[in-house]
Amino acid sequence: MNRLARNALAAAYGLGLDRLLGEPPAAVHPVVGFGRVMNRVECTLWRDARTPGVVYAVAGTILGVGAGRLLRSTTAAVTLAVAGRELRRVAGQIGDQCCAGDLDAARRTLPALVGRDPTDLDESGIAAAVIESLAENSVDAVVAPVFWAVLAGAPGAAAYRAVNTMDAMVGHRSPRYRRFGWAAARLDDAANYLPARLFAVLVVVAAPREQRAIRAAVRGDATAHPSANAGVAEAAVAAALGCELGGPLRYGDRDEIRPRLGSGPRPQPADILRAIRLIDRTERFLIGALLAGVVAGALRSRR
């Protein structure tokens, strides 16, 4: 069995373990520990300039690669780097709260999933926020760690998780991080470029009846999104569900008008549960694709 096939098999095991066990407690989660270390690095390096931000991003990536090398197990690295089960669990909790009419509870839970201000969101706004997060984070928390694990084993999965965590910490467009976080944000964009498009392919496989609508949304609507990667993921999911995402939203004291993605009615609480089922199918197909690659690699080696 060649290296890519071994990595694919290990990644499939890692996804399976996440589906079975979920996330470790925050107190012992390596990603949480990495965040604490990078907070200290930021306190040392921060200046309102790009160059120290580049140093920060490079240091964090090297730390991720080193952690992966020390861990050595690609299965363990993937299990720690992915978070599909937790993503679906939190989305399902908010969906249940909305369906029960408890919007206050849904608004309190929403910050665990998204960064926007939930204060004024009605049930449709909450549903849109959850579905958009499911789409974008399925790339960040499932497809991309697996993609880099297959290419580069445990160091690849750990380095990707380091890059994505740094982007979450300093990559947003606040006055403090507009320059310092530039390198982390651009590195995350590059790391997610192919995984986001792979996710769109998985959505087509999971919703084959909507493949024409998905392709049209990805080629058309997604290009207007401020994130080339999130736009692809959100447009694919919107088209698969037959609803419209995007529109105005608020991050703290900053308002944004996002492009409309997909066509159809605005999402409702019941659409959150449909989205969870769709995302779950994409992950199952990803595991199937990994195992199919292992079998193909084994057959090629025998020949």
LUMSEPA-26469 format. One line per 8 residues: number of its first residue (from 0); their letters; for each residue x, y, z of N, C-alpha, C. Coordinates in Angstrom, 3 decimals. Example, Ala and Ser with C-alpha at 12.3 -4.5 7.8 and 13.67 -1.06 7.14 Angstrom:
0) as) 13.190/-5.690/7.800/12.300/-4.500/7.800/13.200/-3.300/7.800 ~ 12.850/-2.250/7.080/13.670/-1.060/7.140/12.900/0.030/7.870
END
This chain:
0) mnrlarna) 0.850/-1.188/0.000/0.000/0.000/0.000/0.892/1.245/0.000 ~ 0.641/2.172/-0.940/1.485/3.357/-1.006/1.119/4.371/0.086 ~ 1.911/5.451/0.157/1.759/6.415/1.241/0.397/7.093/1.216 ~ -0.074/7.513/0.044/-1.376/8.190/-0.031/-2.504/7.267/0.418 ~ -2.418/5.994/0.026/-3.456/5.039/0.428/-3.434/4.824/1.937 ~ -2.235/4.728/2.516/-2.144/4.579/3.974/-2.727/5.800/4.681 ~ -2.399/6.978/4.166/-2.944/8.198/4.773/-4.462/8.264/4.633 ~ -4.973/7.839/3.481/-6.422/7.853/3.268/-7.127/6.911/4.239
8) laaayglg) -6.553/5.738/4.445/-7.152/4.785/5.380/-7.125/5.349/6.800 ~ -5.991/5.945/7.171/-5.891/6.537/8.509/-6.880/7.682/8.676 ~ -7.060/8.497/7.628/-8.007/9.607/7.699/-9.439/9.101/7.837 ~ -9.763/8.011/7.134/-11.099/7.421/7.267/-11.333/6.931/8.691 ~ -10.319/6.294/9.285/-10.430/5.871/10.677/-10.636/7.085/11.597 ~ -9.880/8.159/11.334/-9.988/9.359/12.159/-11.370/9.976/12.100 ~ -11.951/10.035/10.900/-13.323/10.544/10.769/-14.306/9.643/11.507 ~ -14.088/8.346/11.385/-14.968/7.413/12.081/-14.904/7.579/13.591
16) ldrllgep) -13.698/7.803/14.127/-13.560/8.001/15.566/-14.230/9.300/16.016 ~ -14.126/10.346/15.197/-14.820/11.591/15.553/-16.326/11.374/15.567 ~ -16.839/10.628/14.601/-18.274/10.353/14.575/-18.696/9.551/15.810 ~ -17.812/8.696/16.289/-18.134/7.845/17.433/-17.952/8.564/18.770 ~ -16.849/9.328/18.887/-16.462/9.872/20.189/-16.696/11.367/20.332 ~ -16.640/12.109/19.223/-16.763/13.555/19.302/-15.497/14.224/19.810 ~ -15.641/15.478/20.262/-14.502/16.293/20.680/-14.012/15.915/22.078 ~ -12.684/15.969/22.308/-12.181/15.832/23.675/-12.600/17.052/24.508
24) paavhpvv) -12.578/16.950/25.834/-12.885/18.117/26.674/-11.938/19.271/26.370 ~ -12.453/20.501/26.461/-11.647/21.677/26.140/-10.387/21.759/26.995 ~ -10.472/21.288/28.239/-9.325/21.394/29.148/-8.111/20.624/28.643 ~ -8.330/19.581/27.834/-7.207/18.767/27.348/-7.116/18.762/25.825 ~ -7.903/19.595/25.166/-7.899/19.588/23.699/-6.639/20.283/23.194 ~ -5.853/19.618/22.342/-4.622/20.243/21.834/-4.865/21.551/21.078 ~ -5.998/21.677/20.381/-6.275/22.909/19.648/-6.464/24.077/20.615 ~ -7.106/23.826/21.751/-7.259/24.862/22.776/-5.890/25.259/23.317
32) gfgrvmnr) -5.032/24.270/23.558/-3.678/24.556/24.027/-2.891/25.354/23.008 ~ -3.040/25.002/21.735/-2.369/25.764/20.678/-2.833/27.217/20.690 ~ -4.129/27.432/20.897/-4.651/28.792/20.948/-4.027/29.605/22.067 ~ -3.823/28.966/23.219/-3.204/29.676/24.345/-1.763/30.067/24.004 ~ -1.036/29.149/23.381/0.346/29.448/22.994/0.378/30.612/22.003 ~ -0.508/30.590/21.008/-0.488/31.642/19.990/-0.968/32.974/20.552 ~ -1.772/32.945/21.604/-2.105/34.206/22.288/-0.856/34.850/22.866 ~ 0.022/34.031/23.441/1.272/34.561/23.999/2.184/35.069/22.893
40) vectlwrd) 2.220/34.315/21.779/3.028/34.758/20.647/2.518/36.098/20.116 ~ 1.217/36.228/20.032/0.638/37.492/19.573/1.011/38.639/20.499 ~ 0.936/38.414/21.811/1.286/39.473/22.767/2.737/39.920/22.589 ~ 3.608/39.000/22.201/5.015/39.325/21.993/5.247/40.051/20.673 ~ 4.553/39.614/19.608/4.862/40.091/18.264/3.994/41.249/17.789 ~ 2.815/41.434/18.387/1.835/42.313/17.751/2.352/43.722/17.508 ~ 2.214/44.145/16.275/2.312/45.540/15.872/1.325/45.724/14.737 ~ 0.911/46.923/14.493/-0.059/47.187/13.437/0.643/47.207/12.084
48) artpgvvy) 1.118/46.001/11.693/1.885/45.870/10.453/1.799/44.433/9.973 ~ 2.095/44.223/8.698/2.010/42.879/8.132/3.195/41.991/8.501 ~ 4.388/42.577/8.585/5.584/41.751/8.787/5.527/40.931/10.074 ~ 5.195/41.512/11.239/5.074/40.658/12.429/3.953/39.640/12.306 ~ 2.914/39.974/11.520/1.855/39.003/11.287/2.333/37.819/10.469 ~ 3.241/38.067/9.535/3.837/36.976/8.758/4.651/36.070/9.676 ~ 5.433/36.679/10.557/6.228/35.890/11.518/5.311/35.042/12.391 ~ 4.224/35.639/12.857/3.236/34.932/13.673/2.680/33.722/12.923
56) avagtilg) 2.270/33.922/11.665/1.671/32.847/10.879/2.670/31.728/10.599 ~ 3.894/32.089/10.283/4.920/31.082/10.019/5.229/30.291/11.288 ~ 5.345/31.003/12.423/5.645/30.321/13.687/4.545/29.329/14.051 ~ 3.281/29.737/13.890/2.176/28.842/14.209/2.125/27.628/13.300 ~ 2.417/27.831/12.016/2.412/26.713/11.070/3.523/25.715/11.407 ~ 4.708/26.236/11.728/5.818/25.355/12.114/5.471/24.576/13.382 ~ 4.817/25.259/14.327/4.390/24.583/15.549/3.404/23.457/15.232 ~ 2.479/23.708/14.290/1.536/22.676/13.886/2.213/21.479/13.248
64) vgagrllr) 3.154/21.753/12.336/3.889/20.663/11.691/4.647/19.853/12.736 ~ 5.296/20.555/13.666/6.048/19.860/14.705/5.164/18.993/15.582 ~ 3.983/19.505/15.930/3.056/18.718/16.744/2.624/17.461/16.000 ~ 2.376/17.590/14.682/1.996/16.426/13.891/3.103/15.389/13.834 ~ 4.341/15.865/13.722/5.468/14.927/13.686/5.628/14.202/15.023 ~ 5.427/14.923/16.100/5.517/14.284/17.413/4.386/13.276/17.618 ~ 3.199/13.623/17.135/2.046/12.731/17.284/2.217/11.464/16.466 ~ 2.727/11.618/15.225/3.071/10.519/14.326/1.873/9.783/13.756
72) sttaavtl) 0.800/9.669/14.474/-0.367/8.911/14.014/-1.298/9.813/13.208 ~ -1.482/9.505/11.931/-2.408/10.284/11.104/-3.839/10.110/11.586 ~ -4.194/8.913/12.029/-5.542/8.693/12.570/-5.805/9.608/13.764 ~ -4.860/9.676/14.702/-5.038/10.535/15.871/-5.086/12.004/15.473 ~ -4.237/12.403/14.520/-4.215/13.805/14.091/-5.544/14.208/13.466 ~ -6.107/13.331/12.640/-7.398/13.641/12.019/-8.495/13.684/13.071 ~ -8.492/12.728/13.986/-9.518/12.718/15.034/-9.519/14.023/15.822 ~ -8.320/14.552/16.103/-8.211/15.794/16.859/-8.476/17.031/16.003
80) avagrelr) -8.222/16.926/14.709/-8.347/18.098/13.832/-9.767/18.304/13.323 ~ -10.562/17.240/13.212/-11.920/17.383/12.681/-12.912/17.586/13.823 ~ -14.073/18.119/13.470/-15.092/18.384/14.496/-16.490/18.275/13.908 ~ -16.677/17.320/12.999/-17.971/17.185/12.344/-19.096/16.845/13.299 ~ -18.848/15.928/14.215/-19.912/15.531/15.149/-20.335/16.725/16.014 ~ -19.384/17.475/16.534/-19.713/18.620/17.387/-20.442/19.704/16.598 ~ -20.020/19.907/15.362/-20.680/20.895/14.504/-22.145/20.546/14.304 ~ -22.411/19.286/13.997/-23.801/18.862/13.788/-24.585/18.874/15.098
88) rvagqigd) -23.915/18.556/16.211/-24.616/18.543/17.501/-25.111/19.940/17.873 ~ -24.231/20.933/17.765/-24.623/22.297/18.126/-25.695/22.817/17.174 ~ -25.536/22.537/15.878/-26.555/22.956/14.908/-27.895/22.313/15.226 ~ -27.873/21.029/15.583/-29.117/20.345/15.924/-29.764/20.909/17.175 ~ -28.940/21.288/18.157/-29.475/21.897/19.379/-30.205/23.200/19.057 ~ -29.587/24.034/18.213/-30.229/25.301/17.842/-31.489/25.038/17.028 ~ -31.426/24.051/16.131/-32.611/23.710/15.354/-33.765/23.262/16.236 ~ -33.456/22.441/17.226/-34.501/21.981/18.159/-35.085/23.155/18.948
96) qccagdld) -34.228/24.080/19.383/-34.711/25.243/20.133/-35.616/26.109/19.265 ~ -35.238/26.297/18.005/-36.067/27.097/17.096/-37.406/26.407/16.834 ~ -37.358/25.117/16.564/-38.597/24.383/16.276/-39.532/24.375/17.481 ~ -38.967/24.464/18.680/-39.790/24.519/19.888/-40.273/25.930/20.185 ~ -39.856/26.897/19.376/-40.270/28.277/19.569/-39.468/29.036/20.609 ~ -38.371/28.461/21.098/-37.560/29.108/22.125/-36.422/29.874/21.444 ~ -36.749/31.022/20.847/-35.753/31.778/20.100/-34.702/32.394/21.013 ~ -35.068/32.738/22.233/-34.076/33.288/23.164/-32.973/32.271/23.440
104) aarrtlpa) -33.357/31.017/23.661/-32.350/29.973/23.881/-31.505/29.773/22.632 ~ -32.133/29.810/21.449/-31.388/29.647/20.200/-30.382/30.781/20.028 ~ -30.790/32.004/20.364/-29.863/33.142/20.254/-28.699/32.997/21.232 ~ -28.959/32.439/22.410/-27.870/32.239/23.379/-26.895/31.164/22.905 ~ -27.398/30.159/22.217/-26.544/29.064/21.751/-25.783/29.428/20.488 ~ -26.336/30.308/19.679/-25.786/30.601/18.347/-24.323/31.039/18.367 ~ -23.851/31.853/19.329/-22.436/32.250/19.307/-21.450/31.090/19.396 ~ -21.894/29.903/19.822/-21.013/28.737/19.808/-20.724/28.274/18.389
112) lvgrdptd) -21.502/28.768/17.430/-21.399/28.304/16.059/-20.984/29.404/15.093 ~ -21.427/30.646/15.319/-21.178/31.733/14.374/-20.692/32.972/15.114 ~ -20.079/33.891/14.355/-19.547/35.099/14.960/-20.461/36.298/14.892 ~ -21.570/36.197/14.153/-22.437/37.362/13.980/-23.263/37.645/15.232 ~ -23.780/38.859/15.305/-24.601/39.283/16.432/-25.986/38.646/16.315 ~ -26.395/37.818/17.287/-27.688/37.136/17.184/-28.865/37.928/17.756 ~ -28.601/39.108/18.329/-29.603/39.810/19.125/-30.912/40.017/18.392 ~ -30.846/40.494/17.154/-32.053/40.867/16.420/-32.490/39.819/15.393
120) ldesgiaa) -31.901/38.637/15.431/-32.240/37.626/14.434/-33.588/36.982/14.744 ~ -34.452/36.896/13.743/-35.686/36.134/13.893/-35.390/34.673/13.574 ~ -36.421/33.815/13.530/-36.164/32.384/13.335/-35.557/32.105/11.967 ~ -35.927/32.879/10.941/-35.326/32.682/9.625/-33.867/33.115/9.624 ~ -33.562/34.231/10.304/-32.184/34.683/10.388/-31.302/33.703/11.138 ~ -31.841/33.116/12.200/-31.093/32.098/12.946/-30.847/30.876/12.058 ~ -31.885/30.449/11.346/-31.736/29.288/10.462/-30.680/29.541/9.397 ~ -30.692/30.740/8.797/-29.698/31.064/7.771/-28.294/31.051/8.358
128) avieslae) -28.136/31.616/9.556/-26.817/31.647/10.190/-26.300/30.235/10.450 ~ -27.167/29.365/10.938/-26.750/27.992/11.239/-26.373/27.247/9.965 ~ -27.188/27.377/8.929/-26.919/26.641/7.680/-25.639/27.148/7.027 ~ -25.426/28.467/7.029/-24.193/29.002/6.464/-22.975/28.503/7.233 ~ -23.100/28.444/8.566/-21.992/27.935/9.375/-21.752/26.450/9.129 ~ -22.820/25.678/9.005/-22.664/24.257/8.679/-21.887/24.078/7.382 ~ -22.224/24.889/6.372/-21.555/24.778/5.082/-20.081/25.154/5.184 ~ -19.815/26.354/5.714/-18.429/26.831/5.778/-17.576/25.950/6.682
136) nsvdavva) -18.103/25.597/7.852/-17.312/24.823/8.797/-17.175/23.359/8.422 ~ -18.010/22.874/7.522/-17.797/21.516/7.021/-16.521/21.449/6.188 ~ -16.159/22.563/5.574/-14.860/22.645/4.901/-13.753/22.728/5.947 ~ -13.873/23.701/6.860/-12.814/23.947/7.846/-12.608/22.775/8.800 ~ -13.712/22.148/9.226/-13.641/21.183/10.319/-13.743/19.736/9.873 ~ -13.903/19.493/8.568/-13.989/18.109/8.101/-13.144/17.903/6.842 ~ -13.541/18.535/5.749/-12.933/18.217/4.455/-11.464/18.643/4.397 ~ -11.167/19.863/4.825/-9.789/20.351/4.695/-8.795/19.572/5.571
144) pvfwavla) -9.090/19.284/6.850/-8.129/18.472/7.614/-7.873/17.106/6.982 ~ -8.935/16.502/6.439/-8.776/15.199/5.787/-7.944/15.337/4.514 ~ -8.230/16.372/3.729/-7.478/16.613/2.487/-5.982/16.714/2.772 ~ -5.609/17.524/3.765/-4.188/17.717/4.051/-3.589/16.508/4.747 ~ -4.400/15.745/5.460/-3.898/14.509/6.058/-3.540/13.489/4.981 ~ -4.391/13.392/3.959/-4.099/12.445/2.876/-2.815/12.846/2.155 ~ -2.624/14.136/1.928/-1.432/14.592/1.212/-0.166/14.507/2.061 ~ -0.275/14.821/3.359/0.940/14.983/4.164/0.877/14.311/5.517
152) gapgaaay) -0.068/13.421/5.743/-0.123/12.669/6.992/-0.442/13.538/8.197 ~ 0.023/13.094/9.358/-0.259/13.803/10.605/0.244/15.242/10.585 ~ 1.455/15.518/10.063/1.890/16.923/10.002/0.967/17.787/9.150 ~ 0.417/17.233/8.085/-0.488/18.004/7.241/-1.777/18.356/7.958 ~ -2.372/17.383/8.646/-3.616/17.642/9.378/-3.389/18.643/10.508 ~ -2.292/18.477/11.256/-2.019/19.371/12.380/-1.668/20.776/11.896 ~ -0.906/20.876/10.811/-0.562/22.191/10.282/-1.811/22.910/9.782 ~ -2.701/22.175/9.113/-3.939/22.818/8.661/-4.736/23.334/9.847
160) ravntmda) -4.888/22.518/10.891/-5.658/22.972/12.047/-5.003/24.194/12.678 ~ -3.673/24.260/12.677/-2.980/25.438/13.197/-3.307/26.674/12.352 ~ -3.254/26.537/11.046/-3.544/27.664/10.145/-4.974/28.146/10.333 ~ -5.918/27.216/10.388/-7.326/27.589/10.526/-7.597/28.238/11.880 ~ -6.929/27.750/12.923/-7.106/28.342/14.250/-6.542/29.754/14.287 ~ -5.395/29.964/13.677/-4.825/31.315/13.629/-5.733/32.269/12.865 ~ -6.328/31.792/11.791/-7.253/32.641/11.042/-8.438/33.037/11.915 ~ -8.969/32.081/12.693/-10.088/32.390/13.584/-9.688/33.398/14.659
168) mvghrspr) -8.420/33.364/15.071/-7.957/34.242/16.136/-7.631/35.648/15.652 ~ -6.941/35.751/14.510/-6.445/37.077/14.087/-6.802/37.419/12.650 ~ -7.494/36.528/11.938/-7.709/36.743/10.514/-8.883/37.620/10.157 ~ -9.680/38.060/11.134/-10.867/38.855/10.817/-10.493/40.326/10.620 ~ -11.410/41.065/10.004/-11.096/42.436/9.585/-11.463/43.467/10.656 ~ -10.894/43.323/11.824/-11.070/44.331/12.870/-9.907/45.317/12.779 ~ -10.041/46.488/13.378/-8.929/47.442/13.327/-7.616/46.870/13.850 ~ -7.686/46.026/14.883/-6.450/45.472/15.449/-5.764/44.504/14.486
176) yrrfgwaa) -6.542/43.744/13.736/-5.964/42.646/12.955/-5.962/42.877/11.455 ~ -6.372/44.052/10.999/-6.446/44.264/9.555/-5.099/44.030/8.879 ~ -4.023/44.471/9.525/-2.679/44.245/8.971/-2.010/43.023/9.605 ~ -2.051/42.940/10.924/-1.363/41.835/11.596/-1.931/40.481/11.178 ~ -3.235/40.389/10.974/-3.859/39.112/10.631/-3.888/38.795/9.156 ~ -3.325/39.670/8.329/-3.391/39.479/6.875/-2.762/38.151/6.451 ~ -1.582/37.834/6.964/-0.881/36.617/6.532/-1.652/35.368/6.939 ~ -2.177/35.337/8.171/-2.937/34.169/8.622/-4.184/33.979/7.763
184) arlddaan) -4.864/35.083/7.421/-6.076/34.976/6.607/-5.752/34.476/5.206 ~ -4.686/35.014/4.591/-4.335/34.580/3.235/-3.868/33.113/3.227 ~ -3.150/32.706/4.267/-2.703/31.314/4.356/-3.900/30.381/4.486 ~ -4.883/30.783/5.273/-6.102/29.974/5.424/-6.866/29.902/4.107 ~ -6.944/31.013/3.383/-7.608/31.006/2.072/-6.953/29.983/1.143 ~ -5.619/29.991/1.103/-4.905/29.067/0.222/-5.120/27.617/0.652 ~ -5.094/27.368/1.968/-5.246/25.998/2.468/-6.640/25.442/2.212 ~ -7.647/26.313/2.106/-9.029/25.868/1.925/-9.502/25.897/0.481
192) ylparlfa) -8.674/26.381/-0.430/-9.146/26.584/-1.802/-9.627/25.269/-2.435 ~ -8.802/24.266/-2.453/-9.212/22.985/-3.039/-10.231/22.242/-2.178 ~ -10.063/22.195/-0.845/-11.089/21.521/-0.027/-12.483/22.105/-0.185 ~ -12.606/23.423/-0.354/-13.940/24.011/-0.524/-14.602/23.503/-1.794 ~ -13.834/23.336/-2.826/-14.394/22.855/-4.099/-14.655/21.354/-4.030 ~ -13.835/20.634/-3.278/-14.119/19.218/-3.044/-15.419/19.064/-2.268 ~ -15.649/19.935/-1.304/-16.907/19.893/-0.557/-18.095/20.108/-1.485 ~ -17.984/21.049/-2.422/-19.081/21.280/-3.366/-19.365/20.027/-4.189
200) vlvvvaap) -18.317/19.305/-4.574/-18.503/18.041/-5.302/-19.238/17.032/-4.419 ~ -18.870/16.962/-3.139/-19.541/16.050/-2.224/-21.017/16.409/-2.052 ~ -21.330/17.710/-2.055/-22.725/18.133/-1.966/-23.492/17.666/-3.199 ~ -22.878/17.753/-4.373/-23.521/17.253/-5.590/-23.806/15.760/-5.464 ~ -22.841/15.008/-4.939/-23.029/13.566/-4.769/-24.139/13.282/-3.755 ~ -24.197/14.104/-2.703/-25.200/13.896/-1.657/-26.591/14.355/-2.064 ~ -26.687/15.263/-3.040/-27.986/15.775/-3.508/-28.009/15.755/-5.030 ~ -27.952/14.568/-5.633/-27.781/14.475/-7.088/-28.915/15.109/-7.888
208) reqraira) -30.126/15.148/-7.344/-31.234/15.741/-8.075/-31.071/17.248/-8.250 ~ -30.254/17.860/-7.404/-30.067/19.309/-7.466/-28.723/19.685/-8.091 ~ -28.088/18.749/-8.794/-26.730/19.020/-9.255/-26.655/20.205/-10.212 ~ -27.654/20.386/-11.076/-27.610/21.528/-12.001/-27.717/22.839/-11.240 ~ -28.602/22.893/-10.245/-28.754/24.107/-9.440/-27.486/24.375/-8.624 ~ -26.868/23.321/-8.105/-25.647/23.490/-7.314/-24.525/24.037/-8.191 ~ -24.359/23.472/-9.361/-23.303/23.947/-10.257/-23.534/25.398/-10.648 ~ -24.781/25.748/-10.932/-25.090/27.131/-11.315/-24.805/28.092/-10.159
216) avrgdata) -25.168/27.704/-8.947/-24.948/28.577/-7.793/-23.459/28.747/-7.503 ~ -22.698/27.661/-7.602/-21.260/27.735/-7.335/-20.566/28.584/-8.389 ~ -20.953/28.441/-9.649/-20.317/29.199/-10.721/-20.774/30.656/-10.771 ~ -21.989/30.907/-10.291/-22.534/32.250/-10.380/-22.552/32.982/-9.058 ~ -23.417/32.557/-8.137/-23.622/33.283/-6.879/-22.351/33.358/-6.034 ~ -21.595/32.261/-5.991/-20.449/32.192/-5.074/-19.389/33.231/-5.396 ~ -19.292/33.646/-6.650/-18.225/34.569/-7.033/-18.397/35.945/-6.411 ~ -19.609/36.299/-5.991/-19.853/37.608/-5.384/-19.590/37.617/-3.884
224) hpsanagv) -19.361/36.460/-3.288/-19.144/36.364/-1.840/-17.763/36.921/-1.493 ~ -17.615/37.623/-0.361/-16.302/38.161/-0.002/-15.243/37.089/0.245 ~ -15.655/35.862/0.551/-14.721/34.752/0.707/-14.899/33.784/-0.450 ~ -13.838/33.592/-1.215/-13.923/32.694/-2.369/-14.224/31.267/-1.959 ~ -13.847/30.889/-0.738/-14.069/29.520/-0.278/-15.416/29.354/0.414 ~ -15.736/30.232/1.351/-17.032/30.152/2.032/-18.166/30.324/1.041 ~ -17.978/31.179/0.038/-19.022/31.379/-0.967/-19.346/30.103/-1.722 ~ -18.326/29.336/-2.070/-18.542/28.068/-2.773/-19.333/27.105/-1.895
232) aeaavaaa) -18.918/26.959/-0.631/-19.584/26.016/0.267/-21.029/26.425/0.536 ~ -21.258/27.698/0.827/-22.600/28.160/1.165/-23.522/28.125/-0.047 ~ -23.003/28.483/-1.218/-23.827/28.446/-2.424/-24.243/27.018/-2.752 ~ -23.323/26.070/-2.587/-23.642/24.669/-2.875/-24.739/24.158/-1.954 ~ -24.636/24.471/-0.662/-25.636/23.999/0.293/-26.973/24.692/0.060 ~ -26.951/26.009/-0.216/-28.198/26.732/-0.485/-28.942/26.112/-1.659 ~ -28.210/25.816/-2.741/-28.853/25.229/-3.921/-29.354/23.824/-3.641 ~ -28.594/23.049/-2.873/-29.023/21.683/-2.548/-30.304/21.677/-1.730
240) lgcelggp) -30.460/22.685/-0.858/-31.656/22.759/-0.008/-32.806/23.507/-0.684 ~ -32.511/24.203/-1.776/-33.554/24.965/-2.457/-33.992/26.195/-1.687 ~ -33.039/26.843/-0.974/-33.368/28.040/-0.220/-32.349/29.136/-0.527 ~ -32.593/30.313/0.008/-31.719/31.457/-0.233/-30.971/31.805/1.044 ~ -29.644/31.899/0.944/-28.801/32.332/2.050/-28.206/33.698/1.725 ~ -27.396/34.217/2.645/-26.782/35.528/2.431/-27.679/36.659/2.883 ~ -27.373/37.880/2.418/-28.129/39.050/2.801/-27.452/39.814/3.929 ~ -28.146/40.765/4.552/-27.530/41.614/5.582/-27.273/40.848/6.870
248) lrygdrde) -26.159/41.181/7.527/-25.848/40.611/8.833/-24.969/41.586/9.605 ~ -24.811/41.324/10.892/-24.050/42.223/11.762/-23.018/41.429/12.547 ~ -21.753/41.940/12.532/-20.683/41.416/13.368/-20.302/42.505/14.372 ~ -20.766/42.370/15.615/-20.500/43.405/16.599/-21.153/44.716/16.180 ~ -20.333/45.769/15.976/-20.871/47.051/15.532/-20.684/47.268/14.032 ~ -20.356/46.195/13.298/-20.097/46.302/11.862/-21.188/45.583/11.081 ~ -21.831/46.300/10.167/-22.866/45.723/9.304/-22.260/45.293/7.974 ~ -22.738/44.170/7.451/-22.314/43.683/6.141/-23.539/43.305/5.323
256) irprlgsg) -23.447/43.541/4.030/-24.471/43.068/3.104/-23.838/41.967/2.266 ~ -24.188/40.735/2.570/-23.652/39.590/1.827/-24.507/39.332/0.588 ~ -23.901/38.802/-0.473/-24.680/38.484/-1.668/-25.689/37.379/-1.393 ~ -26.767/37.383/-2.137/-27.758/36.322/-2.018/-27.228/35.070/-2.698 ~ -27.335/33.946/-2.015/-26.826/32.671/-2.521/-27.978/31.701/-2.686 ~ -28.097/31.105/-3.858/-29.188/30.176/-4.119/-30.473/30.921/-4.426 ~ -31.496/30.171/-4.740/-32.808/30.762/-5.032/-33.877/29.949/-4.315 ~ -34.941/30.628/-3.940/-36.011/29.973/-3.204/-36.360/30.785/-1.973
264) prpqpadi) -37.174/30.249/-1.080/-37.570/30.970/0.130/-36.409/31.076/1.109 ~ -36.513/32.037/2.021/-35.545/32.116/3.103/-35.689/30.882/4.001 ~ -34.586/30.407/4.584/-34.657/29.167/5.373/-35.476/29.339/6.641 ~ -36.066/28.242/7.064/-36.854/28.164/8.289/-36.214/27.126/9.222 ~ -36.627/27.081/10.494/-35.997/26.139/11.431/-35.939/24.696/10.938 ~ -36.987/24.227/10.258/-36.967/22.849/9.765/-35.838/22.622/8.763 ~ -35.399/23.689/8.075/-34.313/23.555/7.107/-32.975/23.289/7.786 ~ -32.838/23.670/9.054/-31.607/23.347/9.781/-31.433/21.833/9.855
272) lrairlid) -32.497/21.128/10.158/-32.419/19.665/10.261/-32.144/19.043/8.889 ~ -32.730/19.622/7.838/-32.421/19.143/6.479/-30.945/19.365/6.158 ~ -30.425/20.509/6.566/-29.019/20.806/6.299/-28.103/19.851/7.051 ~ -28.450/19.532/8.298/-27.637/18.589/9.068/-27.594/17.230/8.378 ~ -28.738/16.776/7.888/-28.764/15.485/7.181/-27.915/15.543/5.914 ~ -27.981/16.666/5.196/-27.166/16.830/3.986/-25.681/16.786/4.330 ~ -25.275/17.537/5.360/-23.867/17.589/5.757/-23.397/16.208/6.225 ~ -24.256/15.498/6.941/-23.903/14.151/7.396/-23.670/13.229/6.196
280) rterflig) -24.506/13.368/5.165/-24.312/12.536/3.965/-22.993/12.869/3.275 ~ -22.632/14.151/3.223/-21.360/14.503/2.571/-20.187/13.865/3.306 ~ -20.259/13.830/4.639/-19.165/13.223/5.392/-19.112/11.713/5.155 ~ -20.279/11.080/5.077/-20.293/9.640/4.798/-19.712/9.353/3.412 ~ -20.049/10.181/2.438/-19.493/9.986/1.097/-17.986/10.243/1.090 ~ -17.528/11.184/1.912/-16.087/11.421/2.005/-15.379/10.186/2.549 ~ -15.935/9.576/3.586/-15.345/8.345/4.116/-15.346/7.263/3.046 ~ -16.456/7.156/2.321/-16.516/6.167/1.246/-15.483/6.419/0.171
288) allagvva) -15.256/7.690/-0.182/-14.256/8.009/-1.200/-12.855/7.649/-0.717 ~ -12.578/7.894/0.565/-11.267/7.535/1.114/-11.046/6.026/1.039 ~ -12.058/5.268/1.433/-11.919/3.809/1.407/-11.815/3.287/-0.025 ~ -12.550/3.903/-0.943/-12.437/3.505/-2.350/-11.027/3.769/-2.871 ~ -10.442/4.890/-2.436/-9.064/5.181/-2.831/-8.086/4.164/-2.278 ~ -8.334/3.708/-1.066/-7.469/2.674/-0.467/-7.547/1.388/-1.281 ~ -8.763/0.968/-1.628/-8.933/-0.255/-2.407/-8.261/-0.117/-3.767 ~ -8.460/1.031/-4.416/-7.833/1.247/-5.726/-6.316/1.213/-5.616
296) galrsrr) -5.784/1.825/-4.542/-4.338/1.794/-4.353/-3.820/0.389/-4.111 ~ -4.576/-0.397/-3.359/-4.147/-1.774/-3.087/-4.151/-2.613/-4.361 ~ -5.177/-2.429/-5.179/-5.253/-3.182/-6.430/-4.126/-2.780/-7.373 ~ -3.813/-1.491/-7.396/-2.723/-1.020/-8.265/-1.393/-1.609/-7.797 ~ -1.201/-1.672/-6.482/0.055/-2.222/-5.946/0.197/-3.712/-6.282 ~ -0.918/-4.449/-6.234/-0.880/-5.876/-6.551/-0.518/-6.092/-8.007 ~ -1.050/-5.229/-8.880/-0.716/-5.386/-10.303/0.735/-5.032/-10.567
END
